[in-house]
Amino acid sequence: MTDQQQGAGDAAAGSGGAKDFIRQIIEEDLAAGRHETVVTRFPPEPNGYLHIGHAKSICLNFGVAEEYGGRCHLRMDDTNPIREEEEYVEAIRRDVRWLGFDWGEHYYHAADYFEQLYEYAVMLVRRGLAYVDSQGQDEIRAQRGTPTEPGVESPYRNRPVAENLDLFERMRAGEFPDGAHVLRAKIDMAHPNILMRDPVLYRIRHVAHHRTGDAWCIYPMYDFTHCLSDAIERVTHSLCTLEFENNRAIYDWVLDNLPVPARPRQIEFARLNLTYTVLSKRKLMRLVEEGHVAGWDDPRMPTLCGLRRRGCPPAAIRAFCDRVGVAKRNSIVDVGLLEHAVRDELNRTSPRVMAVLDPLKVVIENYPEDLVEEFDCVNNPEDPGAGTRRVPFSRELWIEREDFREDPPRKFFRLAPGREVRLRYAYLITCREVVKDDAGRVVELRCTYDPATRGGDAPDGRKVRGTLHWVSVPHAVDAEVRLYDRLFSVPHPEEDRERDFVELLNPDSLRVLERCKVEPLLAGAGPGERYQFERKGYFCVDPETESAGRPIFNRTVTLRDSWARIEARMRS
């Protein structure tokens, strides 16, 4: 079984009756009386926008806290002022709320603990468990050793405690330039885990912090800050993705050697990986900075703001994360599962409308020129309470160009010369004449209709296989439609070792159609509203683009549902 199939297998089992291993651990801890209240946290670094991979962690942390009557904290692990911005902080808060979760009063910043973290670092120095190293970054890296060879001790490793305290205090006071000194833990330069070979705890950076301003010029490293922030907040279960498994040794060492108020239990789970997608913040940043996409919220991006702009409902993303489930080893989930979850939610909730993306005019020659009828059209067959709407019908209509063939192939059941088709909700029409321009392009179809077939059915019982959607020409609303597809042309863009990942971008990931016609109801469609364009897919009104008097629609997902084929491949 491939990793992709394993991912699909994990997904298929994610929403089953059996509890995942994390919930089993939590229930065991509660049963043993280790905790009265479950406390989890979602601790992003505000150095970029959240993506679909973060959604899995958000749903897990907030989900288990809710299930067991506890609470989940939202905390910004903001220890690196060079990369972090208030823009990202606000985006993270907005995305978590959009997904449907609320942290209540439990919103925190690691930066709020800087004074306490400094005091903890001083304690380590006083106990001889940390020292100031005056070597450069390259020298420290060169001395770390390899997985098979021990590292080399720093010549400053055995500085007297008093000297270390003095230097560390002067580092805080701003006496030294960036890179002059670092504070390192004194652990074991021969430790089999390279991360434990005297890791750096503090570095000098004369950079203003988005939250603390110029109050600090030394900043704690993530591995020192993260575990202590959990302990300060009395987190009971620290849920991390598998890449932090090796870091647990550092966390344990820090917590073992300091008088922390609580001891969180770290549990690692597999991160979410999707086909046709990259989820590395560094690579997503590059896509934005190099102009391969139109920003973090480009609807082709896997960011939560991009998915929101594309029209993906938050309920669909939560359902997707639930189905993916929680696994102990990394795998790749087919993006078709996400599309299936979005399609399933939109099928239940989106009103149906008619829209013609590539219009071809039809003139019904025997239909009265001054007559306008209205037909009752079902808003959503999946929701009986959605009711109907009235759609105008006239002598001139727009249909999809692809719904006509002058020389139709076998099994083409739509419009062709001499062929009768059904106009949805309206009449049966027959093509009588094809009008072309000087270049030979079809520009108009001359048809006749059968007045006895109002509603789309023939009273004599004759069968018509093709049904077309349409929009009345005099009532049509001009619209722009953006057809979004997968951003990459290969399933695993991060695994190609011969080509740069940007070379694998799908050149057809965006097509803009500017001559679309939609039914008059959509003239008043508001930003973010979602619809099913009958026979074409699910679309939403772009919430970010200023339109010049016409709506702009983003395609969220097609009508085609390939998840059944994915499951079939998985079973084989």
N, C-alpha and C positions, 0 to 999 in steps of 0.2 A: 504493500500500500504506500502510495506517495505521500509526501508531507501535505500536498494540497488535498488529497482524499482524506487524510487524517484530520485536517482542519475541518473539512465538511462533515466528517463523522462526529467530531467534537461539537460542531454546530448543531447537528441533528439531535444530539443527546442533551444539549444545553438546557432545554426547557422541560426535561423529563421529570418524573416523580422523585428520583433519587437526589439527595442533596449532594452538592459538590464538596470537595475536601475542606474548603475554607469554612463553610457553614458547619460541617461536622466538627471541626476543631473548636469553633466558637461555642457550639452546644456542649461539647465536653468541658470546656472551661467554665461555662455557666453552671453546669451540673455539679462540678467539683467545688463550686463556691469561690473560684479565683477572682471573679469579678461580679459586682452587682449590676453594673451598667456597661453595656458595650459602647466603646468610643472608638470610632475610626476617623480617618481624615483623608482629604484629597489635597496633596501638597505640590502643586505645579510650580515650576520656576517661571517667572514672568519674563521670559526671553523669546517669546514667540506666541503664535496663536494656537489654541487647542485644535486637535484633529480627531478623527474617528477612533484612533487608538486610545486617546484619553477618555473618550466616551465610555469605553469598557470599564476603565478604572473608576470613573465617576459613578456609573450605574452600580458597580460592585460595592464601593465604599458607602455611598448613600443608601443603597438597597439593603445591605445587611444591617446597617444601623437602624433603619426603619423596621425591618422584619423582627428584630430582637428588642425593640423598644428603647434603643439607645440614641446616640446622636453622632453626627458626622461633622467634623470641622472643615472649613475651607481655609487653607493657609498658603500664603505665598512664600515659597522658600527663596527669598530674595537676598542672596549672599554675593552676587556678582554685579556690581553697579555698571560695569562696562557694557553688558549685554541687556540689562533689564530696563524696562520703560513703563511709565504709568499707562501708556496706551495698551500694553499687553495685560496689565492688571485689570483694567476696566473690561477688556474683551473677555478675559477669563470669567469674571463675575457674570457678565451678560450671557455667555455660553452655558454656564452651569445652570443659571436660572431658566434659560430657554429649554434646556433638556427636561426641566420640570422638578428641579431639586432646590431646597432651601436650607441654608446653614443657620438660619435664625441669628442668634447673638454670637455664634461661635465662628467669627471671622478674625483671622490672625495673620501677622507677618512675622517671619523669622527675624526681620530687622528690629522688631520690637523687643527681642530678647538679646540684643547685642551686648548690653551691659552685663547681663547675667552670664552670657557665654564667655565674656572676657574674664569674669570672676572665676568661672570653671577652669579656664585655661591657666589662670594664675595658680589655682590649686594644684594642677598637674605639675607646673614648674616647681612649686614649693615641695612637692613630694618626689622630686627627681624623676618625674615621668614625662617631662617635656623640656626641650632646650631650644635656644636660639641658634640657628645655623646661618653662618655668614657666607655660604657658598652661593654661586649662581644657579639658576634653574638647570642649565645644561650639565653642570658638575654633579648636581644631586641626581639627575636622571641617569647619568653615566655610572654612578655608584650603586644603583639599585640591583644590579645583577640580572640574572636570567632565571627562567623556571628551573634550570638544572645547576646554576651556580649561585652561591650566596652573594649578597651585596657587600659593599665596603663601608665601614663606619666613617662618618664625617669626622674630620679633625676637630670639630667643635662639639662633638657629642658629649664630652665629659667636662664641659664648662661648669664652674661652680654654680650652685643654685642662686647665690646672691647676684652674680654677674648676669645670669639669665633673666632674673627678675628686673634688674636695672635696664637691660637692653630691651626687654619686652615693653616695659613702661615707656621708654623713650621712643620705641616704635609707635606706640599709641599717640605719643605727644607730637609726632610728625617730624622728628629730628632727622630721619633717614629717607633717601629717595626710594622710589619703587625698585624692588629687586635686591636691595642691600642686605636684607635679612628675611628669614622666615622662621616661624615657630614650628618645630616638628615634635611629634610624639616619640618617646624613647621606648621602642618595643623590642624588635629583634631583626637585625639586618640579614639573618639567615633563615627567616621564616619562610616556609614553603609557599605561603600566599604572598606574592610580591606586594600587594597592597598594604601588608602589615609591616613592611620594612621602613620603619620610621616615617610614616606619612606626614605630609605638611598639614598643619592645623590652621595657621594664619599666614597671610601674605600682606605686604604693603601695597596699597593702591591709592594714590592721591587723586581720587575721582569722586565727585559728588554722587550720593545715592538718591534714588528717586523718592525715598521716604524719609531718610535721616539727614539729607543734605550733606553739609561738610562736617558733620559732627564726628565722623570717623575717617581715618586714613589707613586703618588695618581692617581687614575683613576675614571672617572665619570661612574655612573651606566647607563645601557642601557636606562631606561625610561627618564632619564634626558637628555641624549645625543641625542636620536633619534628625539624627537620633535624639539629641538633647531637646529639640523643639517638641518632638513626640512625648518625651518624658515630662517636660514642663507642662504640657497640656493634658497629661495623664491619659494619653491614648492607650487603649488596651490591646488593640490589634492593628499592627502596622502592615498594611497590605501593599506589597511592592511587586514589580515585575521581575522576571528572572535575571535581568542584567545586574540587579543589585544583590544577587545571592552571595557573591564573593565579598561584597562590602559589609555583609552582616558581621564578619569577624571584627572589623573596625568598630562598628556600632557597639558590639558586645564589650569590646575592650574599654571604650569610652565610658559606657554606662557602669561597667564593673568598678571603675576607678574614681567615680565621682558620686557625691551624695545626692542622687537624683530623687525626685518625689514619687516616681513611678517607673515601672519597667515594662515597656511595651513588648509584645510578642510579635516578631516579624514573621510574615508568611509570604512566600514568593509564589507568583502565578505567571502563566505564560502571557506575554504581550500579544496584542492583536496585530496580525499581518494580513494584508489583503493583496490579491492579485491585481495587476494593472495599476498599482499604486506605490508611491513611496511615502513613508511616514517619518523619515528622518527630518528633524527640525532644520538641520544644516542644509539638507537638499531642498526642502520646501522654501527656505530663505533664499537659496540661490535661484530657484524658479521665479521668485518675485523680483529679486534685485536685478536679474539679467533680462527681465521683460518677457519671459516665456509665457507668463500668465499675466492677467490684468490686476493682480493684487492678491492679498491673503484671502479675500472673499470671492475670488473668481470661482464661478460655479463648477469648474473642473477640478478645483482643489479639494483634497480630503479634509480640509479644515471644517470645523463646525460652522463657522460663519459662511464658508463656501457652500456647504450642504444646505444651510438655512436659505441662502439666496437662491439656490437651485430649486428650492421648493420641497425639500425633504421634511416631512413632519417629525417633530421630536418623538412622538409615540412610536414611529417606525424605527428610529434609531435605538430606542430602549428595547423594542421587541427584538431587533437584530442582536443586540448585546446579550439579551436573555437567551436567545437560541444558540449563539456562539458558545456560551457557557464559560466555565473556568477550568482550565487544564493545567497540568504540571509540566508540560513540555511545549516548546514553541512549535507552531505549525502555521500553515498559510491557509486562510479561508478564502474561498472563491468569492469575488466581488458580486457574483450573481446572487448570493444569499442576501447581501445588503439591498440590491435592487429588488429582490423578491419581497423583502419586508416593506420597502417603500411602496411598491406596487400594491401590495395587499392592503395597506392602510389607506392609500389613496382610492383604491377601488371601492372601499366602504364609505368614504367620506367626501369624495369630490363630486360636485355637480357636473353633469354632462352638457357639453355645448358642441355646436358644429363650427368648424373652422377649415378653411381651404388654404393650404400652404403654398401651392403652386397653381394659381387659378387659370382655368380655361372656361371661356364663356359658352353658355348654352342658351339658345333662343328657342322658346317653345312657340312655334309659328301659329298653332291653332288656339293658343291661350289668349283671352282678351287683353288688349294692351293696357287698359285702364283698371284692370282688376287686381286687387291685392287681397289675398286670403291669409288667415292665420291658422296655424296648426298647433295642437297641444302636443308638446314634446316632454317626455319623461326626464325629470332632473337626475334621478339616480335609481336604477332598477334594484340596487342593493339596499335601498332605504325607502320603504313605502311611504314614510312620512315626509319625504323630500318634495312631493307634489310634482306639478308640471309647470311649464312656461309656454307662452305663446310666441311662435316664431313666424315672421312674415314670409309669404311666398308670392312670387310675381312671374311675369313672362320671361324675364331674363335672370339667369342664375349663374353662379360660379360653381364649378366642380373641380376636383383634382385632375391635373393634366395626366397623371399616371393612371387614372380611371378610364382613359380612352386609348384604344389602339385602332389605327386604320387597317392594319393587317394583323389581327390578333393571333397569338400563338394558341396551341391547344391548351385547354383548361383555363383560359382567360374568360371569366364570366362577367366582366364589366362591359362598359359601353363600346360599341363598334358599329360601323355602317350597317343599317338594317336590323340591329339587335335591340331588344326591349330590356330595360332594367327598371328597378324600383328606386325612386327617390324617397329616402327615409321619411316616414310620417306623411308623405304627400301623395304622389301619383306614380303610375307607370309611364315611362316615356320611351320613344323609339327614335334612334338617330336616322335622319333622312338625308342630310347633306353635310359635307365637310368643307369649310371655308379656309383657304390658306392665303398667306401673304406672298409677296413677290419672291421671297427666299424659299418658299415651299413649306414654311412652318404653319402648322395648324393653329388658327387664331379663333375659330368659332365653330360651333356645331349647331346645325339647324335640326330641330327635333319636333315631334308631335307628342301630345299626351292623350291619354284615355280618360275623359271626365268621369267615367263610371268606376274608376279605381281610386277614388279619394280615400285616403288613409293608407294606400300602398298595396291593397289587395284587389285582385280581379274577381268580380262576382261570378264569372263563368268558370272559375277554378283553375285557370291556366297558371302554370308554374313559371316563375321568374327567379333565376338563381342569383343575379347580382343586385346588391343594394348599395347605393351611393349616398354620401352626405353632400350637402349643398349649402349655399348661402345666397340669399336674394341680392341681386346686383344693386338696386337702388337703396337697399337698407344696409348693405355691408359696411362694416367698420374696417378701415385700413389698419393693419398691425404689422409690427416687426416680430419675427420669431427667431430665436437663437437655439439651434439644435446642438446640444452638448453631448459629447460621447466620452469614452474613457480617455484619460489623459495620455496614457502610454499605449504603444502598439504591441507590446509583448507582455505576457503574464507576469514575468519576474524581472522588472527593470533593474533591481538592485543586485541581481546575481550575475549580470553580464560583466565579465572581467576584462573583455577586450574593447568595449566601447563605453564612452562616458554616458551616464544615464540620460543626459539631455538629448543625445543622439537618438534615443528610443522614444521620443515624444511622438504622439499620434498626430500627423499633419491634418487629420480630419476631425480633431476633437471639438472643433467649433465651426459651424456653418451658419451664416446669417442670411435669413430670407426677409427681404424688405417689401415684398408685394403681396403679403398675405391678406386674406379677407376673413373676418369673423362675424358672427351674428351680432345684432345690435345690442344685446344684453351686455356684451363685454366692453362697450364704450365707457361704462361706469365702474369697471373692475378696479378694485383698490390694490395697492402694493402688497405683494405676498399672497394674494388670493389664489387658490389652486383650483384647477379644472381638469376634467378629462376632455380632450378634443377627440370626438368620436372617430375611431379607426386610426388615430394618429399617435396617441400617447397622453401622458400627464404633463401639464404645464402650469407655471405660476407667473403672475405678474411680477416682473423684475422690480424689487423694492428700492434699488439704488440708482437706477438710471433715469435721468430727466428726459421724458419723451416729448417730442414736438407735436402735441395734439393727437398722438396715437399710442395705444398701449404697446408695451414690449413684453413678450412672453419668453420665459426660459423653459426649455424642455427638461423636466425632472427625470423622467424615465419613460421608456417606450412601453407599449402594451405587451410586447412579447415577453413571456415569462419562461426563462430557460432553466429555472431551478429544478423542475422535474427531470430534465436531462442530466443535470449535475448529480442529483441523487441516484439516477440510474447508473452513471459512471462510477459513483462511489460504491454502490453495491457490487458492481462487476469487479 
